[in-house]
Amino acid sequence: MILFINTNNDGGIKLALKQGSKSVAEKMFKAERLEAEKLLPAIEAMLKAKKINLKQIKKIEVANRGGSFTSLRIGVVTANALGYALGIPVKGGQKSEVKSKKFSVVEPFYDREPEITARKKK
């Protein structure tokens, strides 16, 4: 079973469970500025609804390009943390290849420099 995570959808999150190339479950929802709070509970709810144990996940795929800095980082960090905890491979983007059957870190690719300070009002 493969868990797919995409947090770069303009304030939305897309999750999917795949068995090979077949989609078993998909969920898309708004989470603007609340990705960190909503992502793990949504993964847990989707697995529970399909009666799938977290240990049945054998690989994680995560969108690691595009979107806002923070939402992209949340998706990638969550995928990497789950991959590390479960000892399973994490694949980033659509063209990346898994180089190992064990855990490896996926790095995000940002469209621009991050804006990590609050903007000043004019």
N, C-alpha and C positions, 0 to 999 in steps of 0.2 A: 504494500500500500504506500502511496506517495502523497504527502501533504504539500499543497501549493499555497504560497502566501504572496499576496500582492497588495502593498500599502501605498502605491503611487498613483491612485485613481482620484485625483482632485477631491480630497476629503473623504474618500471611500476606501473600504477594504474588500478585497475579493479573496475568498478561501475556496479551496477545492480538495477533494479526496479523489485520487485516481488509482485504478488497478490497471497497470500497464498503460495503454493509451485511452482506456475507457474511463469516463468521469462517473464516479459513484455518488458524489454529492457536491453541490456548489452553493455558496452563500456569498451575497454581495450586500453591503450595507454602508450607510453613512456613518462617519466617525470623525468628522472634522474637528481637529485639535484634541481628540480623545482617543487616538489610535492606541496609545500605551495602556489605557484603561480598558479598552474593549477587545483587543486582539486575543489575548490568552483565554478570557471567558468564552469568546466566540468559537475558538478552536475546540475548547472543552465541550461546549454545547453541541457542536457539529459531530464530534466523535461519539458523544453519548447518544445522540439521536439515531445514529447509524449502528450503535452497539459495537463500536470499534475501540479496542484498548490502545492506549498510546504506544505500547510496546509492539503493536502490529505495524506501526509506521516504519518503513525500511529506508526511506529517503525523503528529504525535504527539498523542494524547489522554491526559490524565492526571487521575485523581481528585484533586481539590484541596479536598475537604471531608471532615470526620469523621476518626476515627481518632486515634492518638496524635500529639503534636507532632512527635516525631523521625521516625517512620515516614512521616508525611505530607510533612514537609520533604524527606526523602530522595527520595521519588518525584517531587516537584515540581522539585527541583534537578536531578535526573537528566534529566527531560524537558526542562527549560529548557536544560541544557548540550548535550544531543544536538540539540535544535532549533537552537540557536545555531551549533554546529559544522557542521551539515548545511545551514543556511540555509533551514529549513522551518518552517511554522507549528506552534504548540503550542496546543492547546485544553484548557481546564480545566473540570472539572465536566461536567454534562449539559446545562446551559442556556446555557453560554457560546457565543459565536459567534466565529469567527476573523475578525478585522477586517482582516487583511493577508495577502497571499500569502507574505510574508517572515516572518522570525522575530519574535515578540513574547513578552514575559515573562508567565508565568502566576503569579499570587500564590495562596498557600494561605490558606484560611479555617479558623481553628481554633475548636473548640467551646468552649474555655475558655482562660484564661491559662496559659502554659507553666510547668511546674515544672522549672526548670533547675538547681536546687540539690538536693543529696542530702537526703532526708528524715532527720530526726533520730529515733533510736530512743528510745522511751519507756521 
